[in-house]
Amino acid sequence: MFVVDVMLNKYTRLSLQLNKTTVAYLYRDSSYSKTPNVQTSKTILLKLKQDDHVKVVCDLNNVNINGHLFSSFTGTFLY
């Protein structure tokens, strides 16, 4: 199980990738223009094999991710 929780400061899209294939998106709409920071999250279950690689990629707009105490990317083994 992987959880991505990020605070984004402008219109953007992040993708959660498994071996360079997108398995989920996180999106911050441009309609939040009056709110400088928006919190968004995604939880996904993936069946992994040895040597699989999971990462978060910004694939729309350059974005600042507010890291300290506001954003995280975690994974845990369930079974």
Gaussian input, Z-matrix of N, CA and C with variables (Angstrom, degrees):
# hf/3-21g

backbone

0 1
 N
 C     1     B1
 C     2     B2     1     A1
 N     3     B3     2     A2     1     D1
 C     4     B4     3     A3     2     D2
 C     5     B5     4     A4     3     D3
 N     6     B6     5     A5     4     D4
 C     7     B7     6     A6     5     D5
 C     8     B8     7     A7     6     D6
 N     9     B9     8     A8     7     D7
 C    10    B10     9     A9     8     D8
 C    11    B11    10    A10     9     D9
 N    12    B12    11    A11    10    D10
 C    13    B13    12    A12    11    D11
 C    14    B14    13    A13    12    D12
 N    15    B15    14    A14    13    D13
 C    16    B16    15    A15    14    D14
 C    17    B17    16    A16    15    D15
 N    18    B18    17    A17    16    D16
 C    19    B19    18    A18    17    D17
 C    20    B20    19    A19    18    D18
 N    21    B21    20    A20    19    D19
 C    22    B22    21    A21    20    D20
 C    23    B23    22    A22    21    D21
 N    24    B24    23    A23    22    D22
 C    25    B25    24    A24    23    D23
 C    26    B26    25    A25    24    D24
 N    27    B27    26    A26    25    D25
 C    28    B28    27    A27    26    D26
 C    29    B29    28    A28    27    D27
 N    30    B30    29    A29    28    D28
 C    31    B31    30    A30    29    D29
 C    32    B32    31    A31    30    D30
 N    33    B33    32    A32    31    D31
 C    34    B34    33    A33    32    D32
 C    35    B35    34    A34    33    D33
 N    36    B36    35    A35    34    D34
 C    37    B37    36    A36    35    D35
 C    38    B38    37    A37    36    D36
 N    39    B39    38    A38    37    D37
 C    40    B40    39    A39    38    D38
 C    41    B41    40    A40    39    D39
 N    42    B42    41    A41    40    D40
 C    43    B43    42    A42    41    D41
 C    44    B44    43    A43    42    D42
 N    45    B45    44    A44    43    D43
 C    46    B46    45    A45    44    D44
 C    47    B47    46    A46    45    D45
 N    48    B48    47    A47    46    D46
 C    49    B49    48    A48    47    D47
 C    50    B50    49    A49    48    D48
 N    51    B51    50    A50    49    D49
 C    52    B52    51    A51    50    D50
 C    53    B53    52    A52    51    D51
 N    54    B54    53    A53    52    D52
 C    55    B55    54    A54    53    D53
 C    56    B56    55    A55    54    D54
 N    57    B57    56    A56    55    D55
 C    58    B58    57    A57    56    D56
 C    59    B59    58    A58    57    D57
 N    60    B60    59    A59    58    D58
 C    61    B61    60    A60    59    D59
 C    62    B62    61    A61    60    D60
 N    63    B63    62    A62    61    D61
 C    64    B64    63    A63    62    D62
 C    65    B65    64    A64    63    D63
 N    66    B66    65    A65    64    D64
 C    67    B67    66    A66    65    D65
 C    68    B68    67    A67    66    D66
 N    69    B69    68    A68    67    D67
 C    70    B70    69    A69    68    D68
 C    71    B71    70    A70    69    D69
 N    72    B72    71    A71    70    D70
 C    73    B73    72    A72    71    D71
 C    74    B74    73    A73    72    D72
 N    75    B75    74    A74    73    D73
 C    76    B76    75    A75    74    D74
 C    77    B77    76    A76    75    D75
 N    78    B78    77    A77    76    D76
 C    79    B79    78    A78    77    D77
 C    80    B80    79    A79    78    D78
 N    81    B81    80    A80    79    D79
 C    82    B82    81    A81    80    D80
 C    83    B83    82    A82    81    D81
 N    84    B84    83    A83    82    D82
 C    85    B85    84    A84    83    D83
 C    86    B86    85    A85    84    D84
 N    87    B87    86    A86    85    D85
 C    88    B88    87    A87    86    D86
 C    89    B89    88    A88    87    D87
 N    90    B90    89    A89    88    D88
 C    91    B91    90    A90    89    D89
 C    92    B92    91    A91    90    D90
 N    93    B93    92    A92    91    D91
 C    94    B94    93    A93    92    D92
 C    95    B95    94    A94    93    D93
 N    96    B96    95    A95    94    D94
 C    97    B97    96    A96    95    D95
 C    98    B98    97    A97    96    D96
 N    99    B99    98    A98    97    D97
 C   100   B100    99    A99    98    D98
 C   101   B101   100   A100    99    D99
 N   102   B102   101   A101   100   D100
 C   103   B103   102   A102   101   D101
 C   104   B104   103   A103   102   D102
 N   105   B105   104   A104   103   D103
 C   106   B106   105   A105   104   D104
 C   107   B107   106   A106   105   D105
 N   108   B108   107   A107   106   D106
 C   109   B109   108   A108   107   D107
 C   110   B110   109   A109   108   D108
 N   111   B111   110   A110   109   D109
 C   112   B112   111   A111   110   D110
 C   113   B113   112   A112   111   D111
 N   114   B114   113   A113   112   D112
 C   115   B115   114   A114   113   D113
 C   116   B116   115   A115   114   D114
 N   117   B117   116   A116   115   D115
 C   118   B118   117   A117   116   D116
 C   119   B119   118   A118   117   D117
 N   120   B120   119   A119   118   D118
 C   121   B121   120   A120   119   D119
 C   122   B122   121   A121   120   D120
 N   123   B123   122   A122   121   D121
 C   124   B124   123   A123   122   D122
 C   125   B125   124   A124   123   D123
 N   126   B126   125   A125   124   D124
 C   127   B127   126   A126   125   D125
 C   128   B128   127   A127   126   D126
 N   129   B129   128   A128   127   D127
 C   130   B130   129   A129   128   D128
 C   131   B131   130   A130   129   D129
 N   132   B132   131   A131   130   D130
 C   133   B133   132   A132   131   D131
 C   134   B134   133   A133   132   D132
 N   135   B135   134   A134   133   D133
 C   136   B136   135   A135   134   D134
 C   137   B137   136   A136   135   D135
 N   138   B138   137   A137   136   D136
 C   139   B139   138   A138   137   D137
 C   140   B140   139   A139   138   D138
 N   141   B141   140   A140   139   D139
 C   142   B142   141   A141   140   D140
 C   143   B143   142   A142   141   D141
 N   144   B144   143   A143   142   D142
 C   145   B145   144   A144   143   D143
 C   146   B146   145   A145   144   D144
 N   147   B147   146   A146   145   D145
 C   148   B148   147   A147   146   D146
 C   149   B149   148   A148   147   D147
 N   150   B150   149   A149   148   D148
 C   151   B151   150   A150   149   D149
 C   152   B152   151   A151   150   D150
 N   153   B153   152   A152   151   D151
 C   154   B154   153   A153   152   D152
 C   155   B155   154   A154   153   D153
 N   156   B156   155   A155   154   D154
 C   157   B157   156   A156   155   D155
 C   158   B158   157   A157   156   D156
 N   159   B159   158   A158   157   D157
 C   160   B160   159   A159   158   D158
 C   161   B161   160   A160   159   D159
 N   162   B162   161   A161   160   D160
 C   163   B163   162   A162   161   D161
 C   164   B164   163   A163   162   D162
 N   165   B165   164   A164   163   D163
 C   166   B166   165   A165   164   D164
 C   167   B167   166   A166   165   D165
 N   168   B168   167   A167   166   D166
 C   169   B169   168   A168   167   D167
 C   170   B170   169   A169   168   D168
 N   171   B171   170   A170   169   D169
 C   172   B172   171   A171   170   D170
 C   173   B173   172   A172   171   D171
 N   174   B174   173   A173   172   D172
 C   175   B175   174   A174   173   D173
 C   176   B176   175   A175   174   D174
 N   177   B177   176   A176   175   D175
 C   178   B178   177   A177   176   D176
 C   179   B179   178   A178   177   D177
 N   180   B180   179   A179   178   D178
 C   181   B181   180   A180   179   D179
 C   182   B182   181   A181   180   D180
 N   183   B183   182   A182   181   D181
 C   184   B184   183   A183   182   D182
 C   185   B185   184   A184   183   D183
 N   186   B186   185   A185   184   D184
 C   187   B187   186   A186   185   D185
 C   188   B188   187   A187   186   D186
 N   189   B189   188   A188   187   D187
 C   190   B190   189   A189   188   D188
 C   191   B191   190   A190   189   D189
 N   192   B192   191   A191   190   D190
 C   193   B193   192   A192   191   D191
 C   194   B194   193   A193   192   D192
 N   195   B195   194   A194   193   D193
 C   196   B196   195   A195   194   D194
 C   197   B197   196   A196   195   D195
 N   198   B198   197   A197   196   D196
 C   199   B199   198   A198   197   D197
 C   200   B200   199   A199   198   D198
 N   201   B201   200   A200   199   D199
 C   202   B202   201   A201   200   D200
 C   203   B203   202   A202   201   D201
 N   204   B204   203   A203   202   D202
 C   205   B205   204   A204   203   D203
 C   206   B206   205   A205   204   D204
 N   207   B207   206   A206   205   D205
 C   208   B208   207   A207   206   D206
 C   209   B209   208   A208   207   D207
 N   210   B210   209   A209   208   D208
 C   211   B211   210   A210   209   D209
 C   212   B212   211   A211   210   D210
 N   213   B213   212   A212   211   D211
 C   214   B214   213   A213   212   D212
 C   215   B215   214   A214   213   D213
 N   216   B216   215   A215   214   D214
 C   217   B217   216   A216   215   D215
 C   218   B218   217   A217   216   D216
 N   219   B219   218   A218   217   D217
 C   220   B220   219   A219   218   D218
 C   221   B221   220   A220   219   D219
 N   222   B222   221   A221   220   D220
 C   223   B223   222   A222   221   D221
 C   224   B224   223   A223   222   D222
 N   225   B225   224   A224   223   D223
 C   226   B226   225   A225   224   D224
 C   227   B227   226   A226   225   D225
 N   228   B228   227   A227   226   D226
 C   229   B229   228   A228   227   D227
 C   230   B230   229   A229   228   D228
 N   231   B231   230   A230   229   D229
 C   232   B232   231   A231   230   D230
 C   233   B233   232   A232   231   D231
 N   234   B234   233   A233   232   D232
 C   235   B235   234   A234   233   D233
 C   236   B236   235   A235   234   D234

   B1=1.4420
   B2=1.5249
   B3=1.3183
   B4=1.4554
   B5=1.5198
   B6=1.3293
   B7=1.4581
   B8=1.5201
   B9=1.3274
   B10=1.4572
   B11=1.5233
   B12=1.3150
   B13=1.4571
   B14=1.5198
   B15=1.3270
   B16=1.4615
   B17=1.5197
   B18=1.3170
   B19=1.4540
   B20=1.5224
   B21=1.3247
   B22=1.4574
   B23=1.5144
   B24=1.3413
   B25=1.4554
   B26=1.5170
   B27=1.3366
   B28=1.4529
   B29=1.5235
   B30=1.3142
   B31=1.4577
   B32=1.5314
   B33=1.3248
   B34=1.4578
   B35=1.5244
   B36=1.3038
   B37=1.4615
   B38=1.5235
   B39=1.3272
   B40=1.4602
   B41=1.5196
   B42=1.3057
   B43=1.4591
   B44=1.5215
   B45=1.3149
   B46=1.4623
   B47=1.5207
   B48=1.3202
   B49=1.4554
   B50=1.5261
   B51=1.3116
   B52=1.4654
   B53=1.5194
   B54=1.3162
   B55=1.4706
   B56=1.5287
   B57=1.3354
   B58=1.4660
   B59=1.5290
   B60=1.3348
   B61=1.4603
   B62=1.5215
   B63=1.3258
   B64=1.4579
   B65=1.5239
   B66=1.3415
   B67=1.4653
   B68=1.5263
   B69=1.3473
   B70=1.4757
   B71=1.5263
   B72=1.3342
   B73=1.4631
   B74=1.5253
   B75=1.3217
   B76=1.4644
   B77=1.5178
   B78=1.3203
   B79=1.4584
   B80=1.5172
   B81=1.3235
   B82=1.4606
   B83=1.5086
   B84=1.3103
   B85=1.4558
   B86=1.5261
   B87=1.3080
   B88=1.4614
   B89=1.5270
   B90=1.3265
   B91=1.4673
   B92=1.5309
   B93=1.3308
   B94=1.4609
   B95=1.5255
   B96=1.3097
   B97=1.4600
   B98=1.5275
   B99=1.3403
   B100=1.4617
   B101=1.5272
   B102=1.3224
   B103=1.4580
   B104=1.5232
   B105=1.3188
   B106=1.4687
   B107=1.5305
   B108=1.3073
   B109=1.4666
   B110=1.5262
   B111=1.3286
   B112=1.4557
   B113=1.5269
   B114=1.3290
   B115=1.4594
   B116=1.5236
   B117=1.3270
   B118=1.4650
   B119=1.5150
   B120=1.3295
   B121=1.4644
   B122=1.5222
   B123=1.3201
   B124=1.4590
   B125=1.5151
   B126=1.3264
   B127=1.4631
   B128=1.5203
   B129=1.3253
   B130=1.4597
   B131=1.5299
   B132=1.3148
   B133=1.4651
   B134=1.5215
   B135=1.3137
   B136=1.4624
   B137=1.5190
   B138=1.3079
   B139=1.4592
   B140=1.5212
   B141=1.3220
   B142=1.4581
   B143=1.5170
   B144=1.3308
   B145=1.4591
   B146=1.5246
   B147=1.3021
   B148=1.4600
   B149=1.5272
   B150=1.3124
   B151=1.4670
   B152=1.5280
   B153=1.3391
   B154=1.4552
   B155=1.5231
   B156=1.3221
   B157=1.4622
   B158=1.5262
   B159=1.3264
   B160=1.4640
   B161=1.5251
   B162=1.3542
   B163=1.4638
   B164=1.5257
   B165=1.3342
   B166=1.4579
   B167=1.5253
   B168=1.3337
   B169=1.4545
   B170=1.5260
   B171=1.3170
   B172=1.4623
   B173=1.5196
   B174=1.3369
   B175=1.4619
   B176=1.5341
   B177=1.3351
   B178=1.4622
   B179=1.5232
   B180=1.3265
   B181=1.4558
   B182=1.5329
   B183=1.2960
   B184=1.4631
   B185=1.5186
   B186=1.3016
   B187=1.4551
   B188=1.5167
   B189=1.3247
   B190=1.4555
   B191=1.5120
   B192=1.3082
   B193=1.4601
   B194=1.5131
   B195=1.3221
   B196=1.4597
   B197=1.5244
   B198=1.3087
   B199=1.4492
   B200=1.5091
   B201=1.2991
   B202=1.4524
   B203=1.5305
   B204=1.3187
   B205=1.4656
   B206=1.5276
   B207=1.3309
   B208=1.4534
   B209=1.5275
   B210=1.3234
   B211=1.4602
   B212=1.5186
   B213=1.3489
   B214=1.4678
   B215=1.5221
   B216=1.3053
   B217=1.4682
   B218=1.5078
   B219=1.3284
   B220=1.4572
   B221=1.5233
   B222=1.3096
   B223=1.4528
   B224=1.5120
   B225=1.3206
   B226=1.4581
   B227=1.5180
   B228=1.3019
   B229=1.4622
   B230=1.5346
   B231=1.3366
   B232=1.4641
   B233=1.5232
   B234=1.3204
   B235=1.4716
   B236=1.4984
   A1=107.73
   A2=115.65
   A3=121.56
   A4=109.34
   A5=115.35
   A6=121.99
   A7=108.24
   A8=115.67
   A9=122.28
   A10=106.17
   A11=116.43
   A12=122.20
   A13=106.84
   A14=117.25
   A15=120.17
   A16=111.54
   A17=114.85
   A18=121.65
   A19=106.67
   A20=116.33
   A21=121.98
   A22=109.79
   A23=116.26
   A24=119.51
   A25=113.97
   A26=119.35
   A27=120.99
   A28=110.19
   A29=114.83
   A30=123.85
   A31=110.42
   A32=116.25
   A33=119.49
   A34=110.81
   A35=115.50
   A36=122.28
   A37=108.09
   A38=115.15
   A39=121.49
   A40=107.92
   A41=116.42
   A42=119.26
   A43=109.23
   A44=115.04
   A45=122.17
   A46=105.40
   A47=115.78
   A48=119.95
   A49=112.00
   A50=114.21
   A51=123.07
   A52=106.54
   A53=116.43
   A54=122.38
   A55=111.37
   A56=117.02
   A57=125.46
   A58=114.26
   A59=117.76
   A60=122.45
   A61=108.40
   A62=117.40
   A63=121.22
   A64=110.52
   A65=115.18
   A66=121.22
   A67=111.65
   A68=118.07
   A69=121.65
   A70=108.80
   A71=114.72
   A72=121.57
   A73=110.55
   A74=115.05
   A75=123.40
   A76=105.12
   A77=115.76
   A78=119.72
   A79=110.32
   A80=115.91
   A81=121.55
   A82=107.03
   A83=116.23
   A84=124.09
   A85=110.69
   A86=116.61
   A87=121.38
   A88=112.54
   A89=118.90
   A90=121.25
   A91=112.60
   A92=117.69
   A93=121.59
   A94=111.44
   A95=117.85
   A96=120.87
   A97=113.49
   A98=118.48
   A99=120.32
   A100=112.45
   A101=116.45
   A102=121.52
   A103=107.85
   A104=118.02
   A105=119.19
   A106=113.84
   A107=117.85
   A108=120.39
   A109=110.19
   A110=116.05
   A111=122.37
   A112=108.47
   A113=116.03
   A114=122.23
   A115=108.78
   A116=116.95
   A117=121.55
   A118=109.02
   A119=116.72
   A120=118.89
   A121=110.34
   A122=114.41
   A123=122.58
   A124=107.70
   A125=116.07
   A126=122.79
   A127=107.62
   A128=116.83
   A129=120.45
   A130=109.84
   A131=114.87
   A132=121.36
   A133=108.52
   A134=116.75
   A135=122.14
   A136=109.66
   A137=116.29
   A138=120.85
   A139=106.99
   A140=115.34
   A141=120.94
   A142=112.01
   A143=113.48
   A144=121.57
   A145=107.43
   A146=116.36
   A147=120.45
   A148=109.12
   A149=116.35
   A150=125.66
   A151=114.08
   A152=119.50
   A153=120.45
   A154=109.19
   A155=115.92
   A156=122.09
   A157=109.08
   A158=116.84
   A159=122.71
   A160=108.36
   A161=116.07
   A162=119.19
   A163=110.29
   A164=115.19
   A165=122.98
   A166=107.63
   A167=115.90
   A168=121.79
   A169=109.39
   A170=117.31
   A171=122.10
   A172=107.10
   A173=117.20
   A174=118.50
   A175=113.08
   A176=117.29
   A177=120.83
   A178=108.14
   A179=117.02
   A180=122.63
   A181=111.12
   A182=116.59
   A183=119.93
   A184=107.07
   A185=117.53
   A186=119.84
   A187=110.00
   A188=115.33
   A189=121.07
   A190=108.02
   A191=116.78
   A192=121.51
   A193=106.90
   A194=115.44
   A195=120.65
   A196=108.57
   A197=116.77
   A198=121.84
   A199=116.06
   A200=117.60
   A201=121.01
   A202=111.86
   A203=116.88
   A204=125.77
   A205=114.57
   A206=119.75
   A207=121.24
   A208=114.24
   A209=119.06
   A210=121.33
   A211=110.78
   A212=114.60
   A213=118.22
   A214=110.35
   A215=115.00
   A216=123.51
   A217=105.51
   A218=116.00
   A219=120.30
   A220=110.48
   A221=114.62
   A222=121.22
   A223=109.98
   A224=115.73
   A225=120.09
   A226=109.78
   A227=115.99
   A228=123.23
   A229=107.88
   A230=117.44
   A231=120.96
   A232=113.84
   A233=117.58
   A234=119.69
   A235=110.88
   D1=131.93
   D2=177.99
   D3=-120.40
   D4=141.19
   D5=178.29
   D6=-128.21
   D7=125.68
   D8=174.40
   D9=-114.70
   D10=127.26
   D11=179.13
   D12=-136.32
   D13=114.33
   D14=-174.50
   D15=-133.50
   D16=149.47
   D17=170.25
   D18=-105.03
   D19=119.07
   D20=-176.95
   D21=-111.30
   D22=145.36
   D23=-175.76
   D24=-107.40
   D25=1.02
   D26=174.40
   D27=-160.53
   D28=170.26
   D29=-179.17
   D30=-52.19
   D31=122.98
   D32=-179.38
   D33=-165.54
   D34=170.97
   D35=172.71
   D36=-137.16
   D37=130.85
   D38=174.04
   D39=-110.13
   D40=150.13
   D41=175.31
   D42=-123.41
   D43=141.97
   D44=172.35
   D45=-95.39
   D46=122.35
   D47=-173.83
   D48=-117.24
   D49=140.31
   D50=171.98
   D51=-114.73
   D52=112.64
   D53=-178.70
   D54=51.90
   D55=47.40
   D56=177.16
   D57=69.22
   D58=10.92
   D59=175.10
   D60=-110.02
   D61=126.65
   D62=-179.05
   D63=-69.30
   D64=128.88
   D65=178.57
   D66=-116.13
   D67=-10.98
   D68=178.12
   D69=-165.98
   D70=154.21
   D71=176.46
   D72=-119.59
   D73=151.36
   D74=166.73
   D75=-123.86
   D76=134.29
   D77=-169.94
   D78=-135.06
   D79=136.71
   D80=172.15
   D81=-118.43
   D82=115.30
   D83=-176.06
   D84=-73.36
   D85=152.03
   D86=177.91
   D87=-73.62
   D88=-10.83
   D89=-179.15
   D90=-70.96
   D91=-8.11
   D92=178.04
   D93=-89.78
   D94=33.07
   D95=-172.67
   D96=-64.33
   D97=-24.96
   D98=179.35
   D99=-85.01
   D100=-11.05
   D101=178.83
   D102=-109.82
   D103=114.24
   D104=-174.34
   D105=-66.55
   D106=-34.51
   D107=-177.75
   D108=-125.07
   D109=136.73
   D110=178.30
   D111=-129.43
   D112=131.15
   D113=178.32
   D114=-91.82
   D115=131.93
   D116=177.04
   D117=-139.28
   D118=151.94
   D119=-178.63
   D120=-147.38
   D121=161.87
   D122=178.77
   D123=-148.96
   D124=136.15
   D125=173.76
   D126=-120.82
   D127=133.42
   D128=-177.40
   D129=-143.38
   D130=142.62
   D131=174.79
   D132=-100.04
   D133=129.21
   D134=179.30
   D135=-128.96
   D136=139.76
   D137=172.65
   D138=-94.68
   D139=114.81
   D140=-174.31
   D141=-106.19
   D142=155.16
   D143=172.27
   D144=-115.29
   D145=164.62
   D146=177.70
   D147=-56.46
   D148=139.48
   D149=179.74
   D150=75.36
   D151=6.68
   D152=172.32
   D153=-67.49
   D154=152.50
   D155=-177.26
   D156=-128.29
   D157=124.50
   D158=179.48
   D159=-117.25
   D160=133.20
   D161=-179.94
   D162=-152.60
   D163=163.79
   D164=175.61
   D165=-106.70
   D166=130.86
   D167=-175.80
   D168=-127.89
   D169=136.26
   D170=172.38
   D171=-85.72
   D172=115.34
   D173=-177.38
   D174=-119.58
   D175=15.54
   D176=174.52
   D177=-154.12
   D178=114.26
   D179=179.66
   D180=74.42
   D181=145.42
   D182=169.60
   D183=-76.01
   D184=139.92
   D185=-171.95
   D186=-139.81
   D187=146.78
   D188=170.21
   D189=-98.34
   D190=122.61
   D191=175.21
   D192=-100.08
   D193=119.61
   D194=-179.71
   D195=-74.78
   D196=104.48
   D197=-171.36
   D198=-82.35
   D199=-55.13
   D200=-170.06
   D201=-61.22
   D202=109.67
   D203=177.05
   D204=70.20
   D205=-1.83
   D206=-175.59
   D207=-115.19
   D208=-23.06
   D209=-174.95
   D210=-133.47
   D211=148.70
   D212=179.10
   D213=-155.61
   D214=157.95
   D215=174.00
   D216=-138.65
   D217=114.11
   D218=-176.58
   D219=-132.41
   D220=156.92
   D221=175.48
   D222=-142.43
   D223=149.70
   D224=178.55
   D225=-144.59
   D226=149.67
   D227=178.42
   D228=-86.19
   D229=124.81
   D230=-176.78
   D231=-97.87
   D232=-36.98
   D233=-178.17
   D234=-156.50

